[in-house]
Amino acid sequence: MSGDDYHTNFGDLQITPRVLLSESRNFTQSFNVTFRIPTGSEDNGLGFASVTPTWEFWANPWSKLVLRGGAGFLLPYTDSDRTRNAFLANFAAAYYFTPHNLTPFGDLVLYLSANLLQPIDDRGPKNTVFTLTPGFRTHLGANWYLLGGVEVVTSNPKPFDFQILGGLMKVF
């Protein structure tokens, strides 16, 4: 052992049904409810079940610039001293670099996302967690997308130094 406390584990499985509230050429709003299934490791601060209702938006105000964001609540329903009711918010700016049909690098977009988690219950200190996540997304073809990023904590105390995030998404 090297003496550090770094480890590798998987996160919780999350399923998110969405309801479209409004949509125009350059602006979309949705209401989402994420159901978290505790498949992750407690070493990562995961392994709990929750429901997370959120309002989210997407806007294309100019050329290839895209803005997205949202706000909602994390509401755990498993008994654990690690989970708290919390207010969540995020905002991201992104820019498209390639056209959609240039697979496997179609719709290549680079982004920077700011993320906030603020506990709202009285079960402990109200330590705000603020992170920045630079990342990418690309269209692989056949409505499959590859996503990746590195989430870095900028607030103190730090629940972690950084997380490498990845995903494979199928659009239906």
N, C-alpha and C positions, 0 to 999 in steps of 0.2 A: 504494500500500500504506500502511496505517496504522501499520506498525511492530510490531504485535502478532503473536503466533503462534497466534491462534485460527483454526480451520478447521472445515469441515463435511464429514463423511464417513459412510459406512454401516458398521455393525458386521458381525461374522461371522454367518452363518446357523447356527442351532442347532436340532437336532431332538432331542426328549426323549420316548422311550418310557417308560411308567410301569407298575409292577406294584403293585396294591393289596395291602397287607399285612394291614390290618384296617380295619373301618369300623363305626361305630355312629352313633347319631343326632347325637352331639356331639363325636366324635373320629375322625379318620382318619389312617392312616399309609401311606406308600408308599415304594417303592424306585424310584429314577429313574436313568437313564443318559443324560446329554446328550452328543450327538456334535456337535462344533463343526467347521464347514466353513469354511476360510479364504477368506471373501469380503470381509472388511473391510480397512480401510486400516492400514498400519503406522504412519501418523501418529497414530492413535488407540490405539496399543499393541495392535492386533489383527492379523488376517491370519495366524493360526496354527491348526493343527488340534489337537484334544484330545478326550479322553473324560473325563467328570465323573460318577462315581457318587455319589449322595447319598441319604440318608434324609430324608424330609420328613414333617411332621405338620400337621394343621389341627384346631383345637378351637373350639367355640362354648360357652364356659363360662357365659355369661349373656346373655340377651335378644339384642340385635343386635351384641354385641361378638364379634369373631373374632380368634383368635390363630393365627399360623402360624410355622413355622420349619423349620430343617433344618441338616444338617452333611454334609460330604463332602470329596472331594478333586478338585482340578484336575490332570489328568495329560496334559500336552502330548506329542504324538508327532511334531512337526515340529522340525527342527533350527533353533533360533533362540536368540540370546542374550537375547531379550526375554521368553521364556516360562520359567516355573519350576513345578516341582511345588509345590502349595500346599494347605493346609487351608482350607476355606471353611465359614462358618457364617452364618446369618441368623436374625433374629427380627422379627416384625412384629405390630403391633396395629392393628385396623381396626374401623370401625363402619358398619353399614348404615343409610342414611338414607331409602331409598325401597323400595317393594315390587317384586318381580320383574316384574310385568306392566305397569309404568309406562314402557314403551319410548317413546323411546330413552334414558330416564334410569332404567330399572329396575335394581334392585340397585345403586344408586349407593352406593359405599363409598369412604370416605377412609381412608388408612392412613399409618403411619409405620413404615418398615423400617430396622433396623440391620443392617449387613453387614460381615463380617470376612473378610479374605484374609491368610493368614499363610504365607509361603514355608517349605517344609520340607526343601529340598535344600541342598547346600553350594556352589551355583554363584554366590554373591554375597551381598550384605548381606541380612539377614532383616528388611527393612522391612515392618512390619505396615501394612496399609491398612484403615482403618475409615471407613465412610461411613454417612450417614443419608439416607434417601430418602422424602420426603413424596410422596404420589401419590393416584391415584383409579382406579376401575374402574367401568364402567357397562355394563348389558345393552342392546344396540341392537335386539334382536329376532332371532328365528330362530336362537337359540344363538350369536349373534355378540356379542363384547364388545370395548369400547375401553378401553385401559389407557394411563396416562401418569404421569410422575413426574419429579422433578429429583433426581439423586444428587449429594450434596455431600460432599466429603472432609473429615474432621475430624482426621485424623492427619497427621504430618509424617515424612518429606518427602512432598509431595503429588504423585501421578502426574498429576493434573489438578485443576482448580478445581471444575468441576461438569459433569454430563452431563444433557441432556434426553433422557428415555426415552419411547418410545411403542410401542404394539403393537396389533394387531388380531388377535383370537383367535377361532377357531371351535371350539366344543365338540362332540365327536362322541359 
